[in-house]
């Protein structure tokens, strides 16, 4: 993991270039450009608000804010994992021709998505004013939550990137799994709606912890779990990256031959 | 033996490639390969390089010849660090600049100038380093105003010129050239040849050239290496090796 971090630092110029390139490609040829980063989550909020509040008559006035704070980090996770998994295959022409630490391609996806997420987070502001839910000291939990979520996602993406080089099926499996993850994570609902009798098992999914942490931090509400759960979340993030970078190192030489 | 004096030192290097058609075809095959790996090992891969031993001194210029598919480019990629050998030793000392494919790191949607910075970064140079080099790269590539246009609008000659200009401008310690000299029009070819000769003459730049152009190889190289089916079958004085090569080519 130390060598992994060293490689990233040494090749930070490449990383920077990759991210700039991703941003340029993302908005090239669009009329609204950056606005799409705001419109897309807003449209999701609209859809879920309609289904959840209007049809199912659940959730309170804070629901739109809660949803947007679930959607944005979850979408970030989902894009880092699927984009990271496809990073080696996507940049195969480059990987076959020049030597670069291959981690760069996966980490590039993470950084790009982080930039997109931070830009998108601005949509939260009007919702906060709507509910008078002003940020407080708990806002320090936001960078912590995002950081843990990043480490967790990166570890998974590293493993999947090698697997996808050999088995292109990975991207299809991933689509199903991520769809499932959306529903077992408090994205379109909140953690306190989860029945207490299954809460323990539910919290085993570290995504629950990161997303709830981010949500409570921004809304300045008390955290819906205790310290031991938080420690478990931190452990999951570190283990994910440690194990992911270790396995990546084991597999990458073989994976490159399939590109 | 003192390894310090070698820029490239390969010993008993082997590289295996998976056969594309032996990607497991279905769940059943994947499962069988997983439970009985030894049964399936032999049919899953082929040898791309075998028993490669090659020592190149710092500042030496070595040419590689061999028929198509003999492993020349693959060997360059191992030296560049792209493929890790399955067995043997591969030691490469110094900053490698590879002209494996002239425009490898270039992006269609970025401008020529932006691509110069990106390629520089890939070769390990910071933005500041590249700012100093950029003007000479633009001048050598003869792209002029076009350097601000997106790369996708470039003709193939323009692409090669830019690629060549970048790869040779960065003063590599080890330069790998894969049939890259035949770029652009007559005039640019002559200039690029001169550029390579300049690099070759510098005592501290080690160069490996892959080419089918025997005249070019004789002009540049002190030593030639002949590859056949992933093995080194001859090396030494250019004229001797070229004779072997011609003999080999007459055989089917």
Interface residues (C-beta under 8 A of the other chain):
Chain A: X10 X11 X13 X14 X16 X17 X21 X24 X25 X28 X93 X94 X95 X96 X97 X98 X99 X100 X166 X167 X253 X256 X257 X258
Chain B: X17 X18 X23 X77 X80 X81 X82 X83 X84 X96 X98 X100 X101 X104 X105 X107 X109 X110 X117 X118 X120 X121 X122 X123 X124 X125 X126 X127
